């Protein structure tokens, strides 16, 4: 059986995949396998990006980075499920973040 790409999965398949990845990450963390934990967390973040509507991310706007509290990201443009732009306050180099990591400034803390 070949693995389906996240882009080919239905919403319920993505949610199941994310739950499975989070569980594997939790187990790896409990066992102290840091690199395996990081891989499962990244995969879950990417799967989550396919549940995030790219139209909800607006170029030119500022967002919070959910995985990096207190850090803000200025979106320049979108390409696929990634937002390209710059973190505020650091060295200004362009990077891409999965859109699932971006949270609007208006909601939450």
Secondary structure, DSSP 8 states (H G I E B T S, - for coil): -----GGG--HHHHHHHHHHHHHHHHHHHHTT-HHHHHHHHHHHHHHHHTTS-GGGS-TT-EEEETTSTT-EEEEEEEETTEEEEEESSS----EEEEGGGEEETTS--
